[in-house]
Amino acid sequence: MNLRKQITQFLAFAYIFTGAYMTWRALGIIANTHSPIVVVLTGSMEPAFQRGDVLFLWNRHKINNVGDVVVYETSTKDIPIVHRVLREHHNPNKQYVLTKGDNNLVDDLSLYGRKKNYLTQDDIIGTVYGYVPKVGYITILLTENQYFRFGIFGLMALSSLFQSE
């Protein structure tokens, strides 16, 4: 095996990942959020958003209106939650919102954590600005199906072994 060719392949692979990371960070800076793109993982927002839809977030405006779809994080859940603003209240310094999934029967009060009745702007990652349907389903397959994940990694390993010189 040629060492120079292997180093070149490694650097090309590192270049792809570095470029993707820099694009992610640039989108985060433009949208003013640490996660500018999220994938819908559940059916709680059907029929508005289906499982596997990729959502683009925007966090430049600090006020969310009733009916806006927001993505938020809480201390009780590991993953971001995509739900619609059901109710909002203003304080002189803050806005408080109550959310609910379109396909859920009750609001999200139980998801917020102990003694927390509303979300604040600190909890909200961003407001949904646009989406692409079903493109994120590959992410769901990679995270939920270990056979698919190992199959993809196996194909990548085989392709690197059998590359033509």
N, C-alpha and C positions, 0 to 999 in steps of 0.2 A: 504494500500500500504506500502510496505517495503522500508524505507528510505535508507537503505544500498544498496539495489538492484538498486534504482533510481540513487544514487550517482555513483555506478559502471557503469551503462549504460551511464550516462553523461560523465564520464571520458573516457570510450571507444570511445564515439562519438568525444570528444575533441582530443583524441589520433589520430584518423583518420584524422581530419582536420589539426592537427599540423604536422603530417607526410607528408601530401600532400603539405603543405606550405613549409616545409623544403626541400622537393624534388624540388619544384619550384625554391626556392632560390639557391639551389646547382646547378641546371641546368643553372640558370642565371649567376652564378659565373664562371662556366666552359665555357659557350658560350660567356661570356663578354657582356651580354645584360640584360636589365631590364625585357624583355619579351622574354624568350627563345622559347615559343610555341605560335602560333597564329592560328586562324581559319579564313579561307577565307569566307567572308560574302557576296560577290557579284560575278557576272559573268564576271567581267572586265578582268580576266586573262584566260578565256576559249580559247582554249581547253587545255592549259597547266595545269591549276588548276581549279577544279570545286568548286562550292559553297559547303561548309561543309568540305573541305579538311583541315587537320591539318598540319601546316608547322612547321618544326624545324629550328630555326635560329642559325647562327654562326656569331660572330662579332670579331673574332680574327685577321683577316687580315683587314687592313685599306683601301685597294684599291679595288674598284669594277670595273670590266671590262664591256664593252658593251656586252649585252646579259645576264648578271647576273640578277636574280630576287631578288629584295631588298624589305624590309618592312621599311616604314618610317612614321614619324609623323610630322604634321605641326600644326601651331597655328590655322589654319582655320577649321580643322577637329578633331572630338573627338576620332576617332578610327584610328588604324594603317592602312596604305594603302599598298597593295601588288602589285607592278608593276615591269616591266623589265627596265633595264638601256638601254636607247636609244642612248645617247651620253655622253661622258665624256671629261673633260678638266682638265689639271694639272696646278697648280700654284706651285712655289717652296715649299710652305708650305701646300697647300690644294689641294684636288680633288673636282671638281664640276661635278655633274651628272644631266642629264635630263632623266626623266622616262616616260613610257607610258604603259598602259594596253594592253595586246595582242588583246583584243576584242574591244578596244576603237579606234575611228577614229582619235583623236588628242592627242597630248602629255599632260602632267600633269601641264603645266605652270600655268593654272588657279587655280590649287589646292594649289600651294605653298604659296600664300599670296601676299600682296602688295609689289611691287618693288623687287620681288625675282625671278630671272631667273633660278636658279639652286639649287639643294640640296647640302649640305655639309655633311661630316661625322657626324656632330653633329645631323643632322636630321634623319639619318639612324639608325634604331633599329638593323638590322642585315640582312645578306644575307641568302637566303633559302638554307639549307644544305640537307634537305630531307623532305618527306611528307608521310602522311597516308591518303588515300582517304576516304571521307565521314564520318569519325569517329566524326568530330566536329559538325555534324548536330544536335546533341542533344543540343549543346550550342545555335544554331540558334533558335531551337524550344523554349528553355527556355527564350530567350530574346525577341522574336518576338510574341509568342503566349501566351497570358495571361491565356487562358483556360488550356493549357498544363501545365503551371507553377503551377497554383492552383491545378490541378489534381495530380501532383507529390507531392506537399506539403500536400495535403489531404491524399494521400495514406501513406505518411510517418507518419502523425499524427495518422491515423487509426491503422497502424501497431504497433505504440508504445503503443496504448491503449489496444490492444488485444493480447499482448505478453503472452505466457504461463509462468507460474511460475515454 
